Amino acid sequence: MSILLLFENKDVIPWEKALKDKLPNDTIEVYPNVKDNAAVTFVICWKPPRNVLLKFPNIKVIQSVGASIDHITQSQVLPEEVTITRIVDEKLSNDMWEFLLAIVLGELKNLKTYEGQQSEKLWQQQEYQSITNTTISILGLGKIGSYVAEKFAQLGFIVKGWSTSAKQIDQVQSFHGQAEFESFLSASDFLINILPLTRSTVDILNKNTLKNLPQHAFLINVGRGEHVVDEELLQLLDDSKLAGAFLDVFRTEPLPKAHKFWNHSKIQMTPHVASLTNVASATKQIAENYNRFLNNESLINEVSIKKGY
């Protein structure tokens, strides 16, 4: 048996080193340098090339090195008897929370406006908004979304969240299901998307959805680029139906240089950095899962292939 690291768009070297330190007696290979495809039983993935897993007929476990699995399920023909696992790390949740808090506070206190005024040597005070009268709406209340919602609420924000099923989170108003979706969106100052990418959430941030937000609302997308219909978001911003957007994820990454997002005055962007997986803690989870697999024990952080999360 062997373990295969199969990465695209991520440096594999620190992962290989960390795993060899934790599993010194096991065979760890890096794609495409594989001695025997049939010996590969445990695959560690990040954005694998389309249908590449078909080359390995005896895969039993596919481990994502992030919190999501859509980069696997939407690009591969999966073996019938396979288990998919992901990384669940409180540091990832806290990093996401800190990132989102920085964006929200920057918008509340007009920091982007003052940055522009500085370049023009303008001295012009702006009205600002306070935490206690700001409504944060969290789209997606999984482990990270619930953590973020609770943290915002603890600071005094008005917080509500939407998920497919009802959730109980202290000081957070819970909405669930399609019937409550529009009412969830109304009266939002910030809409933060942290949904997983599934068949039902692709293109969810479209003109018909976003028109339910107030015109002063601000969109933050840290879910997946495929959640946003790019041209429809641009049109809403051009028509002043939304105040602005902060995007950390995109349909194509890196974002093509010709994309309109780069030069839009109402869009701010970062290169998919809202929360980066910690190699040390992630490989500790992966090594534990591999040992559990060898011992025929249940794995940690298994996901539902049917649900997509």
N, C-alpha and C positions, 0 to 999 in steps of 0.2 A: 504493500500500500504506500501511497505517497500523497503529499500535500502540494497543491499547485497554487501559486500566486499568479493571478491573471488581471493585470491592471492596464487601464488606458487613462491618459491625462492625469497621472499621479505617479510620483517618484516611488518606485517599488523597493529601492535599496534599504531604507531604514526599516521597512516592514520585514524584509527578508532577514536582516541582521537580528531584529528583536525576536522573531519567531525561532531562529536557530539557537538563540541564547536560552529560550524557554523550552524548546523541544530538541535538545541536542542529539537525541538518539533516533530521530525520525527523518525521513527523506523529504526535503523541502525543495521544490523546483520553481523556476520562474519562466512563465510562458514567453517565447515559444520553445525554450530549451527543455524539452521533455524526453527522457530516455524511453519510457514505455507508456503510451497513452492509456492502455488498459489498466495500468497500476494506479491511476489517479482516482481516488475515492472522495477526497475532501478538497473543495475548490474555494479559494478566497478571492472575491471579485470586487472590482470597481470599474463600472462601465465597460464590460467585456464586448469585444467585436460581435456583430450580429451572428447568432447561431454557432458561435465558436465551440460551445459546450457539446455539440454533436460529435466532436472529435474524441470525446472521452466517454466510453460506453458504460463505465462502472461507477459513475458519480453517485454518492449517497447523500452528501451534505454540500450545500452552497452557502457560504458565509459572506454576507455583505460587510464591507469595512466602514459603512456609514449607517445612519439611522434609517435609511430608505432602502427599498428593494426594487423599485420600479426600473432602475437601470439594468436589472437582471430580468425581471419578468416580462418586460416589454421588448427585449432584444433577443430572447432565447426560446428555443423549443426545449421545454423542461422534461427531464425523465419522469416517468410516472411515479416511481418510488423515490422521491427526493425530499429532503427537509431543507428549508431555507431559514437562516437565522440572520440577525442583524445586531448592530452595536447599540446598546442602551447604556448611556453614560451620563451621570448627573452633571459632569463638567460640560458636556455638550449642551444640556438644557440651560445651564447658568450662563454659558458663553452667548447663547442665543438671546437670553433675557437681557444681558448687558448691552448687546448690540442694538436690540430693539429700543431699549430705554434711551440710549444715546440719540437715536433718530427722533423719537417722540419729543424728547426735551429740546432738541435742536429746533424742531418745528415750532413747538410752543413758544420758544423765546426768540424766534426770528433770526437764528444765527446765519442761515443761508442768505437772507435779505441783507444783513449787515456786512457779510462778506462781499456781496455785490456792491454795496454802497462804498465800502472801503476802496475798491478798485477805481471808483469814480470820484473819490474824495468827497462823498456826501455825508453830512451830519444831519441825520433825520431819524428821530425817535419813532418807534412803532408800538402800537398796542400789542400786548401779549396775553396769553391764556395761562391759567393756573391748573394744577393737577386736579384739584377737587371738583372742577366743573368741566372735566374732559372725559369723554366716553371712548373707551378702547374696546373694539369688537374683534374677538379672536376667532378666525375661521379655522376650525380644527382643534379638537380638545383631546388629542392623544397625550402621550407622556410629556412631550416638550410643550405642546400647546397648553395643557393644564398647568404645568409649572409656570409658564410665562403669565398666564391669566391670574394665577394666585399671587405672583409677585407684584404685578401691576396693582391688584386690588389692595395689597398690603401697604402700598405707598399712598393710597387714597384716591386713585383713579376710579371712575365708574366703569365697571368691567362687565361685559357679557360675552358669551361664547356660543358657538354653534358646532354641533357634531351630528352624526347619523343617529346616535342614541343619547338619551338623557344622561347628564353627568351632574354630580354633586360636588361643587368646589366652593369653599368658604368665600363669601362676599362676591360671588360671580353668578350673574343671572344666566341660566342655561336655556338654550334653545336647541331643538333637535328636529330632524326630519324636514322634508320638503315643505310641509304645510307651514312651518315656522320660519322659513328661510328669509322671506321678504321682511317680516317684522323684526327679525334679528338685524338686518342691514340698516333699517331706518334709525335716524337719530345717532349715527356714528360719527365721531370726529376723526377717528383713525380705524381703518380696516386692515388688520394684519392677517395675512394668509399663511398658515402653517399646515395645510392639508397634505396628506400623502397623495401621490399621483396614482389614480386608478381610472378605470374606464368611465366611471361616473363623475370624476372631478376634472378630467381633461377639458380645457376651455371654459372652466366655471367662471373665470373673471372676464366676462364679456359685456357688451353694451347693455343687454337686457338685465343682467345682474347688477352691474355697477350703477345703472340709472336709479336704483332704489336708494342710493346713498345721497345725503345732502350735498349740495354743490361745493360746500367748504371742506368736504371730507378729503382725507389724504390716504392713499393706498400704499401699503408696504407688503411686498411679496418676498418671503423667504422660504416658500414652499418649493415649487418647481416652475421653470419657465413655461412649461406646457399648460399651466393653469391660466395663463394670460393670453387673450387674443390680441396680439400686438397692435394691429391696425385699428382695432376698435378702442383700445386704450388711448392711442394717440389721438383719435378723433374726439373722444370725450374730453381730453385735456385741451385740445385746440378750441373746443366749443365752450370751455370753462364750466363743464359739468362736474369736474373734479378739481381740487386745488393743486394736486401734485401727486407724484408717485416716487417711491424709493424701491429700486429693484436690485436684488442680490443674485437672482437666478434667471436663466434665459433658455430659450428653446435650443439655441446653438451656443455652445461654450468652447472656446472664447467667443464673445459676441463679435460677429463680422464687422469690420471697420466701416462698411457702407450702411450699417443699420441706422435707422432714424433715431433710435434711442440716444445715441451718442451726443447729438447736438440739440436735443429738445430742452428748452429752458425750464420746463416743469418736471423734468425727470432727473433724479440723482441715482447713481449706480455704484455698486461695488462688485468685485470679481468673485462671487460665490465664497464669501469669507465669514458669513454670519456666525457659523460655529464649525470649527475644523476638528476633525477626529484626532484625538491624542493617541499617538502610536503606542506608547507604553501601556496605557490602560486598555486600549482596544486589543492589543495582542495578548494581554493577560486573559481577556474574555475568550479570545479565539483559541488559545492553548487549552483553556478549561474545556471548551466545547469539543476540541479534538480528543482530549482524554476521555470525556464522557462518551463520545462516539465509539472509541475503542472498547470501552467497558459496557457498551449497550445500555447506557443510561440516557434519560431524557435530557435534551439540550436546553440551554438557557436562551431566552430571547427568540424563540421560534415565532414565525409569522405565518399567517394564513395566505396561501397562494391565491385562494378564491377571492378573499377580501382585498389583497394587495397590501396589507399592513399587519 
